[in-house]
Protein backbone atom coordinates (compact mmCIF):
# COMPACT_ATOMS: atom_id res chain seq x y z
CA UNK A 1 0.00 0.00 0.00
CA UNK A 2 1.27 3.46 -0.88
CA UNK A 3 0.63 6.27 1.62
CA UNK A 4 2.47 9.10 -0.08
CA UNK A 5 4.24 10.11 -3.26
CA UNK A 6 7.39 12.22 -3.50
CA UNK A 7 8.00 13.82 -6.89
CA UNK A 8 11.35 15.58 -6.27
CA UNK A 9 11.36 17.79 -9.38
CA UNK A 10 7.71 18.80 -9.22
CA UNK A 11 7.35 22.57 -8.74
CA UNK A 12 4.66 23.54 -6.23
CA UNK A 13 2.88 25.51 -8.94
CA UNK A 14 2.47 22.35 -11.04
CA UNK A 15 1.25 20.00 -8.30
CA UNK A 16 -2.39 20.27 -9.45
CA UNK A 17 -1.43 18.08 -12.39
CA UNK A 18 -0.90 15.17 -9.96
CA UNK A 19 -2.87 16.08 -6.82
CA UNK A 20 -6.36 15.03 -8.04
CA UNK A 21 -5.08 11.59 -9.03
CA UNK A 22 -3.30 11.15 -5.68
CA UNK A 23 -6.44 12.24 -3.81
CA UNK A 24 -8.58 9.82 -5.81
CA UNK A 25 -6.45 6.93 -4.49
CA UNK A 26 -5.90 8.25 -0.95
CA UNK A 27 -2.22 9.00 -1.56
CA UNK A 28 -0.65 12.11 -0.02
CA UNK A 29 1.35 14.20 -2.49
CA UNK A 30 4.35 15.14 -0.36
CA UNK A 31 5.45 18.77 -0.53
CA UNK A 32 9.12 19.65 -0.71
CA UNK A 33 10.55 22.84 0.71
CA UNK A 34 14.04 23.77 -0.41
CA UNK A 35 16.42 26.52 0.73
CA UNK A 36 15.38 28.42 -2.40
CA UNK A 37 11.66 28.34 -1.45
CA UNK A 38 12.03 31.50 0.71
CA UNK A 39 8.78 33.51 0.44
CA UNK A 40 6.87 30.42 -0.78
CA UNK A 41 7.43 28.37 2.42
CA UNK A 42 4.19 29.49 4.12
CA UNK A 43 2.13 28.87 0.98
CA UNK A 44 3.58 25.38 0.48
CA UNK A 45 3.15 24.50 4.18
CA UNK A 46 -0.52 25.57 4.24
CA UNK A 47 -1.36 23.07 1.49
CA UNK A 48 0.91 20.25 2.68
CA UNK A 49 -0.36 16.77 3.48
CA UNK A 50 1.29 13.68 4.94
CA UNK A 51 4.56 15.34 5.85
CA UNK A 52 6.82 18.04 4.49
CA UNK A 53 10.18 17.05 3.06
CA UNK A 54 12.68 19.80 3.87
CA UNK A 55 15.60 19.67 1.47
CA UNK A 56 18.56 20.54 3.68
CA UNK A 57 20.87 21.76 0.93
CA UNK A 58 20.95 22.19 -2.81
CA UNK A 59 22.18 19.20 -4.77
CA UNK A 60 22.12 15.59 -3.57
CA UNK A 61 21.67 15.51 0.22
CA UNK A 62 23.52 12.23 0.66
CA UNK A 63 26.81 13.70 -0.53
CA UNK A 64 26.76 16.69 1.81
CA UNK A 65 29.02 16.34 4.83
CA UNK A 66 27.86 19.66 6.29
CA UNK A 67 24.49 21.41 6.24
CA UNK A 68 24.87 25.17 6.07
CA UNK A 69 21.23 26.06 5.41
CA UNK A 70 19.33 27.98 8.13
CA UNK A 71 16.83 25.19 8.72
CA UNK A 72 15.60 26.65 12.02
CA UNK A 73 14.04 29.59 10.16
CA UNK A 74 12.42 27.32 7.59
CA UNK A 75 10.92 25.08 10.30
CA UNK A 76 9.60 28.12 12.21
CA UNK A 77 7.70 29.33 9.15
CA UNK A 78 6.34 25.82 8.56
CA UNK A 79 5.18 25.50 12.19
CA UNK A 80 3.32 28.83 11.97
CA UNK A 81 1.38 27.60 8.95
CA UNK A 82 0.62 23.91 9.51
CA UNK A 83 0.57 21.02 11.97
CA UNK A 84 1.80 18.63 9.27
CA UNK A 85 5.06 17.03 10.45
CA UNK A 86 8.29 17.95 8.73
CA UNK A 87 11.35 15.83 8.04
CA UNK A 88 14.80 16.91 6.88
CA UNK A 89 17.06 15.21 4.36
CA UNK A 90 20.35 14.14 6.00
CA UNK A 91 23.32 11.84 5.48
CA UNK A 92 25.26 11.47 8.77
CA UNK A 93 24.51 10.48 12.38
CA UNK A 94 25.73 13.93 13.49
CA UNK A 95 23.19 15.56 11.20
CA UNK A 96 20.49 13.20 12.50
CA UNK A 97 21.16 14.36 16.06
CA UNK A 98 21.10 18.03 15.12
CA UNK A 99 17.98 17.77 12.94
CA UNK A 100 16.08 15.71 15.54
CA UNK A 101 16.16 18.79 17.75
CA UNK A 102 14.27 20.93 15.23
CA UNK A 103 12.20 18.56 13.07
CA UNK A 104 9.84 15.60 13.34
CA UNK A 105 11.94 13.19 11.32
CA UNK A 106 14.92 12.53 9.10
CA UNK A 107 15.04 11.39 5.51
CA UNK A 108 17.93 9.28 4.31
CA UNK A 109 17.92 8.09 0.73
CA UNK A 110 21.02 8.93 -1.27
CA UNK A 111 23.45 7.60 1.34
CA UNK A 112 21.62 4.26 1.46
CA UNK A 113 21.66 4.00 -2.34
CA UNK A 114 25.42 4.63 -2.28
CA UNK A 115 25.87 1.75 0.20
CA UNK A 116 23.77 -0.48 -2.03
CA UNK A 117 25.87 0.44 -5.07
CA UNK A 118 29.13 -0.08 -3.20
CA UNK A 119 28.34 -3.39 -1.47
CA UNK A 120 25.84 -5.09 -3.79
CA UNK A 121 24.47 -8.29 -2.26
CA UNK A 122 26.37 -7.63 0.98
CA UNK A 123 24.67 -4.22 1.35
CA UNK A 124 21.93 -5.20 3.85
CA UNK A 125 24.46 -5.59 6.68
CA UNK A 126 26.06 -2.23 5.89
CA UNK A 127 22.71 -0.50 5.52
CA UNK A 128 21.51 -1.99 8.82
CA UNK A 129 24.64 -0.74 10.56
CA UNK A 130 24.23 2.70 8.98
CA UNK A 131 20.57 3.01 10.00
CA UNK A 132 21.40 1.86 13.56
CA UNK A 133 24.08 4.57 13.77
CA UNK A 134 21.44 7.14 12.78
CA UNK A 135 18.96 5.82 15.33
CA UNK A 136 21.57 5.73 18.10
CA UNK A 137 22.58 9.32 17.37
CA UNK A 138 19.12 10.65 18.20
CA UNK A 139 18.63 8.75 21.44
LINNORPE-V200738 format. One record per residue. N is the residue number from 1. PHI is phi in radians with two decimals (999 if undefined). NEAR is the number of other ideal C-beta (glycine too) atoms within 8 Angstrom. Layout:
BEGIN
<<N,PHI,NEAR> <N,PHI,NEAR>>
END
This chain:
BEGIN
<<1,999,2> <2,-1.80,6> <3,-1.68,6> <4,-2.60,10> <5,-2.25,10> <6,-1.89,7> <7,-1.99,8> <8,-0.95,5> <9,-1.75,4> <10,-1.51,9> <11,-1.14,6> <12,-0.91,9> <13,-1.17,4> <14,-1.91,7> <15,-1.16,11> <16,-1.12,6> <17,-1.21,5> <18,-1.91,11> <19,-0.98,9> <20,-1.05,7> <21,-1.21,7> <22,-1.05,11> <23,-1.03,8> <24,-0.97,6> <25,-1.84,7> <26,1.21,4> <27,-1.89,10> <28,-1.30,10> <29,-1.57,13> <30,-1.29,14> <31,-1.52,13> <32,-1.88,12> <33,-2.16,14> <34,-1.91,8> <35,-0.99,9> <36,-1.47,5> <37,-1.18,10> <38,0.61,5> <39,-1.30,5> <40,-1.72,8> <41,-1.00,13> <42,-1.07,10> <43,-1.09,8> <44,-1.14,14> <45,-1.06,15> <46,-1.06,8> <47,-1.78,7> <48,-1.22,12> <49,-2.46,8> <50,1.35,9> <51,-2.72,13> <52,-1.86,16> <53,-1.64,13> <54,-1.60,16> <55,-1.38,11> <56,-1.33,14> <57,-2.77,10> <58,-1.28,6> <59,1.61,6> <60,-1.44,6> <61,-0.98,14> <62,-1.12,12> <63,-1.82,8> <64,-1.55,11> <65,-1.55,5> <66,-2.42,4> <67,-1.77,11> <68,-1.84,4> <69,-1.22,8> <70,-1.38,5> <71,-1.26,13> <72,-0.96,7> <73,-1.13,7> <74,-1.10,14> <75,-1.11,12> <76,-1.05,8> <77,-1.15,11> <78,-1.05,15> <79,-1.08,7> <80,-1.27,6> <81,-2.01,9> <82,-2.83,9> <83,-1.74,2> <84,-1.11,11> <85,-1.11,7> <86,-2.21,14> <87,-2.25,13> <88,-2.02,13> <89,-1.24,13> <90,-2.42,14> <91,-2.48,12> <92,-2.28,8> <93,-1.03,9> <94,-1.10,7> <95,-1.16,12> <96,-1.02,13> <97,-1.05,10> <98,-1.13,9> <99,-1.29,14> <100,-1.11,10> <101,-1.28,5> <102,-2.05,9> <103,-2.18,12> <104,-1.68,6> <105,-3.02,9> <106,-2.19,14> <107,-2.08,10> <108,-2.22,12> <109,-2.29,9> <110,-1.02,11> <111,-1.15,11> <112,-1.21,12> <113,-1.09,9> <114,-1.09,9> <115,-1.12,12> <116,-1.10,10> <117,-1.10,7> <118,-1.24,8> <119,-1.87,10> <120,0.94,7> <121,-1.17,4> <122,-1.51,7> <123,-1.02,11> <124,-0.93,6> <125,-1.12,8> <126,-1.18,11> <127,-1.15,11> <128,-1.03,8> <129,-1.12,8> <130,-1.11,11> <131,-1.13,10> <132,-1.03,8> <133,-1.11,9> <134,-1.14,13> <135,-1.10,8> <136,-1.12,8> <137,-1.16,11> <138,-1.69,9> <139,-1.34,4>>
END
